[in-house]
Amino acid sequence: MKMIWKIIIIVIIVGMILSTVGFVTGASRVLYFNRTGISVSGGEISQITEMNLEQFRSVSVDIGFSDVEFVKSDKFGIDLYGMDMEWLWSLEDGKLNITHNRSNQLHVVNLNFVTTGRNYVKIFLPADTELENVTIKTSSGDIKIGSFSADKVDVKSSFGDAVLSNITSNNLQAELNSGDFTGTNINTGQFTFISRFGYGQFHSVTANSFKAESSSGDMRITGCAFGEINATNRFGDIIASGFASSKTNIIASSGDVKITGDLSGETIVRTEFGDTKLTLSREKNDYSYEISVRFGDITYDGVRMRDQTSINSGTVMENHLKLSASSGDIVVSFG
């Protein structure tokens, strides 16, 4: 571990030196690691702009170190900008493909302390364009797409944020390794969200099925309606307001679960280290329940169950609450 930190410090020092020299001489300030060793980029800028493309029905972007953005326009077009990369793109049979020469794929450190601009891919299309498939994959860069409908949307980013808005689809998948996600005004059949390090925010999302997995970071859900939700968060809170679901399964290893809204059908919430608070819009008599804690208190409809580690309605109704906590309080209120 100490050797890793030594290498990182050396790289930063070398970067600062090269950056200073590069700034004075006008040279590039991008450092690459590849199979032949360490090299400094040549600093060539490549830009391709085509603003009168034929209408495309599908989009596929597979790039390394660039931002990706969909831009509303009255035309179909592209604007590609990058340092030290050879853009490769095509539009065939209604499918727009954008990638680049992978020779510089092992770029690691940008030494542009005085930046010359970020690499980017901009795709221009009219609002509410109907597409078949949209696939976006980046190694490092932010993604901002929206204002279209598509049968399938697949977004993957290793290092960067993703913002999706005003999208209608049958199947939507978003997978981020390290970065934040924001989804707004989305209507989809199946929604799959996977995040390792970063928060997930969902506003006005409607889905038949919503599956979310987070390793580290909060999930915040506002004004969303799901036919079914399965959410797992290892380190972080799950907070939902103005929320509706017909089947709920939530697991939080280390973090609180707070839900305000209309929960029908079966509701399962399990926490290891954290509190659970449900504020339900329905009446108390609409629910049956099984609630248990190991280390914590239970408060049900304003009544604190002192010295009780479990309570049970003794019946199972259509709307059933099954709540458990290893270490944390459970509070349920109604109406």
ABEGO torsion letter per residue (X at the ends): XAAAAAAAAAAAAAAAAAAAAAAAAGBBABBBBBAAEBBBBAGBBBBBBBABBBBBABBBBBBABBBBBBBBBABBBBBBBBBGBBBBBBBBGGBBBBBBBAAAAABABBABABBAEBBBBBBBBBBGBBBABBBBBBABEBBBBEGBBBABBBBBBABEBBBBBGBBBABBBBBBABEBBBBBGBBBABBBBBBABEBBBBBGBBBABBBBBBABEBBBBBGBBBABBBBBBABEBBBBBGBBBABBBBBBABEBBBBBEBBBEBBBBBBABEBBBBBBABBAAABBBBBBBABEBBBBGGBBBBGBABBBAGBBBABBBBBBBABEBBBBBBX
